[in-house]
């Protein structure tokens, strides 16, 4: 299933993600304004912003990760999910302290809109740069977005082993009986 967003919808989501963070930092309600083209699609019921998609919001400060949180499965409209995940990436990622007001201007926002997950019967069919991975096994789970192995320069074996490590499992655990490996695609865009 391919995810389609117009350029105006992408820009709208990026602006809404930034506003969600800024309004939280300022202690005020968010002020969200959609471009006319996006509002017209919303009114006509043809905008992807109203469809429940999973999404991740990633904050980069310079070349460093500053926060990344997402929801794998779409349970709320995409627009709402992006706002919620932007705040979570800025203030709730346990790997980082909450974002400070003076840091926001230094951060670039990246959004990954996720397709529904599909069970992966053959790990060798995973395509680097196309498929994200989600592994569930022995009560542990881990997720890697499709852009991660490209950014890290991993081959398929490294990618499959790293999803195991991300889930807190030994390399190769994706092949064990009972392991559930899923793939998904993502539409990735950023500032």
Buried (B, 14 or more C-beta within 10 A) or exposed (E): EEBEBBEBBBBBBBBBBBBBBBBBBEEEEBEEEBBEBBBEBBEEEEBBBEBBBBBBBBBBBEEEBBBBBBBBEBEBBBBBBBBBBBBBBBBEBEEBEEBEEEBBEEBBBBBBBBBBBEEBEEBEEBEBEEBBBBBBBEEBBBBBBBBBBEEEEBEBEBBBBBBBEBBEBEBEBBEEEEBEBBBBBBBBBBE
